[in-house]
Amino acid sequence: MPIQKNWTPFNESFIQLIPPGTPGVYEIGNRYKDGVIRTIYIGSSGISLKERLLQHLQPSEPNICIKRYAQFFRFEVTSNPKDRERILLLEFRIINGGKLPLCNQSLP
């Protein structure tokens, strides 16, 4: 089951609202031409969601796809972020004919 939270604009102001040191998983989304926000990346942090999401906003972000298309995010706090990330990616692949999200290059 996807993360059950509303999408939030992917910018520093909203990311700063996440408590520091919070582990968990996140989805990054893009609003497509049909107006629907779709997941383009699924990731996790075992230490700090806030810090990991802020890294994605940096000019040094290596994932060009995220830099180009990230508009929204949502997250879920969990004590087992890597396991939950794998589940989210597997569920995404089942729903989407075996494909990963646009900006994920491989399974963790």
VEXDREN-240327 format. One record per residue (C-alpha): residue number from 1; residue in three letters; x, z, y. Coordinates in steps of 0.1 Angstrom, whole numbers, plus 2048, in hexadecimal, padded with zeros to 3 digits. Last residue first. Layout:
<rs>
<r n="NUM" res="ala" xx="X" zz="Z" yy="Y"/>
...
</rs>
This chain:
<rs>
<r n="108" res="pro" xx="8B2" zz="7E2" yy="7F3"/>
<r n="107" res="leu" xx="89F" zz="7C1" yy="7ED"/>
<r n="106" res="ser" xx="8AD" zz="7A3" yy="800"/>
<r n="105" res="gln" xx="8AD" zz="790" yy="821"/>
<r n="104" res="asn" xx="891" zz="7A2" yy="832"/>
<r n="103" res="cys" xx="888" zz="791" yy="853"/>
<r n="102" res="leu" xx="86A" zz="77C" yy="847"/>
<r n="101" res="pro" xx="85C" zz="797" yy="82F"/>
<r n="100" res="leu" xx="866" zz="790" yy="80B"/>
<r n="99" res="lys" xx="854" zz="775" yy="7F7"/>
<r n="98" res="gly" xx="847" zz="779" yy="7D4"/>
<r n="97" res="gly" xx="825" zz="769" yy="7DA"/>
<r n="96" res="asn" xx="81D" zz="77E" yy="7F9"/>
<r n="95" res="ile" xx="807" zz="79B" yy="7EB"/>
<r n="94" res="ile" xx="81F" zz="7A2" yy="7CE"/>
<r n="93" res="arg" xx="83E" zz="79E" yy="7E5"/>
<r n="92" res="phe" xx="830" zz="7B7" yy="7FF"/>
<r n="91" res="glu" xx="829" zz="7D0" yy="7E3"/>
<r n="90" res="leu" xx="84D" zz="7CD" yy="7D7"/>
<r n="89" res="leu" xx="85A" zz="7D1" yy="7FA"/>
<r n="88" res="leu" xx="844" zz="7F0" yy="801"/>
<r n="87" res="ile" xx="84E" zz="7FF" yy="7DF"/>
<r n="86" res="arg" xx="873" zz="7F9" yy="7E6"/>
<r n="85" res="glu" xx="870" zz="809" yy="809"/>
<r n="84" res="arg" xx="85E" zz="827" yy="7F9"/>
<r n="83" res="asp" xx="87B" zz="82D" yy="7E1"/>
<r n="82" res="lys" xx="895" zz="829" yy="7FE"/>
<r n="81" res="pro" xx="881" zz="841" yy="814"/>
<r n="80" res="asn" xx="87D" zz="85E" yy="7FC"/>
<r n="79" res="ser" xx="875" zz="87C" yy="812"/>
<r n="78" res="thr" xx="85B" zz="867" yy="824"/>
<r n="77" res="val" xx="84F" zz="862" yy="848"/>
<r n="76" res="glu" xx="83C" zz="842" yy="84D"/>
<r n="75" res="phe" xx="843" zz="828" yy="868"/>
<r n="74" res="arg" xx="833" zz="80D" yy="87D"/>
<r n="73" res="phe" xx="843" zz="7F1" yy="892"/>
<r n="72" res="phe" xx="83A" zz="7D6" yy="8AA"/>
<r n="71" res="gln" xx="84A" zz="7B8" yy="8BB"/>
<r n="70" res="ala" xx="868" zz="7AD" yy="8A6"/>
<r n="69" res="tyr" xx="86B" zz="787" yy="8A5"/>
<r n="68" res="arg" xx="88D" zz="77D" yy="8B3"/>
<r n="67" res="lys" xx="8A3" zz="79C" yy="8AF"/>
<r n="66" res="ile" xx="893" zz="7A2" yy="88D"/>
<r n="65" res="cys" xx="89B" zz="77F" yy="881"/>
<r n="64" res="ile" xx="8BE" zz="781" yy="88F"/>
<r n="63" res="asn" xx="8C6" zz="79E" yy="878"/>
<r n="62" res="pro" xx="8E9" zz="7A9" yy="885"/>
<r n="61" res="glu" xx="8DB" zz="7C1" yy="8A0"/>
<r n="60" res="ser" xx="8F9" zz="7C2" yy="8B9"/>
<r n="59" res="pro" xx="8E1" zz="7BD" yy="8D7"/>
<r n="58" res="gln" xx="8D1" zz="7DE" yy="8CD"/>
<r n="57" res="leu" xx="8AC" zz="7E0" yy="8C5"/>
<r n="56" res="his" xx="8B1" zz="7E3" yy="89F"/>
<r n="55" res="gln" xx="8C8" zz="800" yy="8A5"/>
<r n="54" res="leu" xx="8AC" zz="812" yy="8B7"/>
<r n="53" res="leu" xx="897" zz="80F" yy="897"/>
<r n="52" res="arg" xx="8B3" zz="81F" yy="882"/>
<r n="51" res="glu" xx="8B8" zz="83B" yy="89B"/>
<r n="50" res="lys" xx="893" zz="844" yy="89C"/>
<r n="49" res="leu" xx="88E" zz="841" yy="877"/>
<r n="48" res="ser" xx="8AA" zz="85B" yy="872"/>
<r n="47" res="ile" xx="8BC" zz="867" yy="852"/>
<r n="46" res="gly" xx="8AF" zz="855" yy="833"/>
<r n="45" res="ser" xx="8A6" zz="836" yy="847"/>
<r n="44" res="ser" xx="88F" zz="81A" yy="83B"/>
<r n="43" res="gly" xx="887" zz="7F6" yy="83F"/>
<r n="42" res="ile" xx="86B" zz="7DC" yy="83C"/>
<r n="41" res="tyr" xx="86D" zz="7BD" yy="851"/>
<r n="40" res="ile" xx="855" zz="7A1" yy="85C"/>
<r n="39" res="thr" xx="834" zz="7B4" yy="858"/>
<r n="38" res="arg" xx="817" zz="7A1" yy="867"/>
<r n="37" res="ile" xx="804" zz="7A7" yy="887"/>
<r n="36" res="val" xx="7E5" zz="790" yy="888"/>
<r n="35" res="gly" xx="7DE" zz="77C" yy="8A8"/>
<r n="34" res="asp" xx="7DB" zz="75A" yy="896"/>
<r n="33" res="lys" xx="7FC" zz="74F" yy="8A7"/>
<r n="32" res="tyr" xx="80E" zz="76C" yy="895"/>
<r n="31" res="arg" xx="814" zz="78E" yy="8A4"/>
<r n="30" res="asn" xx="835" zz="79B" yy="896"/>
<r n="29" res="gly" xx="83B" zz="7BA" yy="882"/>
<r n="28" res="ile" xx="856" zz="7D3" yy="879"/>
<r n="27" res="glu" xx="84E" zz="7EB" yy="85C"/>
<r n="26" res="tyr" xx="85D" zz="80D" yy="858"/>
<r n="25" res="val" xx="868" zz="826" yy="83E"/>
<r n="24" res="gly" xx="872" zz="84B" yy="841"/>
<r n="23" res="pro" xx="88A" zz="866" yy="84C"/>
<r n="22" res="thr" xx="884" zz="879" yy="86C"/>
<r n="21" res="gly" xx="8A5" zz="886" yy="87C"/>
<r n="20" res="pro" xx="898" zz="882" yy="89F"/>
<r n="19" res="pro" xx="873" zz="883" yy="8A5"/>
<r n="18" res="ile" xx="864" zz="861" yy="8AB"/>
<r n="17" res="leu" xx="858" zz="85D" yy="8D0"/>
<r n="16" res="gln" xx="879" zz="84C" yy="8D9"/>
<r n="15" res="ile" xx="86D" zz="82E" yy="8C4"/>
<r n="14" res="phe" xx="84F" zz="829" yy="8DC"/>
<r n="13" res="ser" xx="865" zz="827" yy="8FB"/>
<r n="12" res="glu" xx="880" zz="813" yy="8EA"/>
<r n="11" res="asn" xx="86A" zz="7F6" yy="8E2"/>
<r n="10" res="phe" xx="858" zz="7E8" yy="8C4"/>
<r n="9" res="pro" xx="833" zz="7EB" yy="8CF"/>
<r n="8" res="thr" xx="820" zz="801" yy="8B7"/>
<r n="7" res="trp" xx="80D" zz="7F5" yy="898"/>
<r n="6" res="asn" xx="7F2" zz="80C" yy="88A"/>
<r n="5" res="lys" xx="7FB" zz="822" yy="86C"/>
<r n="4" res="gln" xx="7F4" zz="81F" yy="847"/>
<r n="3" res="ile" xx="816" zz="811" yy="83C"/>
<r n="2" res="pro" xx="80E" zz="7F7" yy="822"/>
<r n="1" res="met" xx="800" zz="800" yy="800"/>
</rs>
